[in-house]
Amino acid sequence: HMRTRHATLPGDEIDMQYNPKIHHRYSIRLKGYNYSQEGAYFITICVQQKKCLFGTIKNAKIQLNNLGKVVAEEWRKTLDLRDYLKLDAWVVMPNHFHGIIQIEKDGSVEKESISSDKNIEKFGKPVSGSIPSIIRSFKSAVTKRFNEVRQTPGGKLWQRNYWEHVIRNETELKHFREYILNNPAHWKLDKLFR
């Protein structure tokens, strides 16, 4: 039985200078959960300071600019680079991205036990093929292309973290698909609307 986590949105916290004596970085991932196991995951990634950099919403549809098209291209490449993934519904919004990833391992990929320590993401230690590793690579690829266009080496595009929800059944899968497909039409009601 999986549990749902509720956390404040990344970027909502007060912007303070980092002090290692009083500030502690933490992971909002489920402790001990194997994020490389088969299943479906709903992902949300936001632009730093929620700036609308990817396009605009017109007539309830997203009109992507060049950077928004880069996000879409790199998301499709995620599938090309990993044959164990299935990209389900997804959408690039003006200042964030929603997508459903399904990990589907077949006989060509050894299935590991859920409790296998080598497949459990440890803070700062990515596991190849896991959701955190996939998202890290995607964010990095988009940021690299963004910085090349803007000529801003080392510039930050995304908020440090992202949200994920482990989809537990077909009802949840249907709910998240509908949420993604309807997201542009509900833009002005979205908590990330700017």
C-alpha positions, -999 to 999 in steps of 0.1 A, spaced: 0 0 0 16 33 -11 10 65 7 5 100 -8 28 128 4 18 164 7 46 190 7 49 227 1 56 237 -34 93 241 -43 99 279 -45 72 288 -20 97 288 8 114 321 19 145 329 -2 174 329 23 211 325 19 221 290 26 237 284 60 248 248 67 244 253 104 207 260 102 196 248 68 194 212 58 186 200 23 162 172 22 145 149 -3 108 149 -8 109 114 -23 94 84 -4 121 71 19 131 36 10 110 35 -21 125 19 -52 120 45 -80 134 21 -106 106 -5 -102 78 -10 -127 49 14 -125 34 47 -135 46 80 -121 30 115 -124 57 142 -126 55 180 -123 86 202 -129 85 240 -125 106 268 -139 126 288 -114 105 316 -98 76 302 -119 85 325 -148 65 319 -180 93 310 -204 78 282 -225 49 299 -243 13 312 -238 -22 298 -235 -46 309 -263 -81 296 -267 -74 269 -241 -44 256 -260 -7 259 -254 12 280 -280 49 269 -274 77 293 -281 112 280 -292 122 271 -256 88 253 -251 95 233 -282 129 223 -268 112 210 -236 89 189 -258 118 176 -280 139 166 -249 109 148 -233 105 127 -265 142 120 -264 137 106 -229 118 77 -246 144 73 -274 172 68 -249 154 43 -227 136 13 -241 121 4 -208 100 36 -206 66 45 -219 57 82 -221 20 86 -213 1 119 -214 22 150 -210 20 187 -215 44 217 -216 27 247 -198 40 283 -198 60 278 -166 59 241 -158 57 206 -172 34 177 -164 40 141 -176 32 105 -168 61 81 -171 56 43 -171 85 20 -164 79 -13 -181 107 -39 -177 105 -70 -198 126 -101 -199 156 -82 -213 159 -62 -181 165 -80 -148 136 -74 -124 149 -65 -90 132 -69 -56 114 -38 -43 136 -40 -12 169 -43 -32 193 -17 -16 211 -11 -49 179 2 -65 168 25 -37 177 61 -45 199 75 -18 202 113 -14 229 125 -37 235 90 -52 214 86 -84 203 51 -94 205 45 -132 170 40 -147 152 54 -117 127 83 -119 151 108 -101 179 99 -126 155 102 -156 142 136 -144 177 148 -136 189 140 -171 158 156 -187 162 188 -167 199 190 -175 194 185 -213 168 213 -215 189 236 -193 220 230 -215 201 239 -247 185 269 -229 219 282 -219 234 277 -253 206 298 -269 207 325 -243 245 323 -240 243 320 -202 266 292 -192 257 278 -158 224 295 -157 195 279 -139 162 272 -155 143 247 -133 135 248 -96 158 224 -77 132 198 -70 102 183 -87 70 166 -76 61 130 -82 31 108 -74 33 70 -76 1 61 -95 -14 31 -78 -43 20 -100 -62 26 -133 -86 51 -116 -56 73 -106 -40 69 -140 -72 81 -157 -75 110 -133 -40 122 -140 -44 118 -178 -75 140 -177 -58 165 -155 -29 168 -180 -51 170 -210 -73 197 -194 -44 217 -179 -42 243 -207 -80 250 -205 -78 255 -167 -47 277 -169 -62 307 -152 -73 285 -123 -39 268 -119 -20 275 -87 11 281 -110 -7 307 -131 13 339 -136 
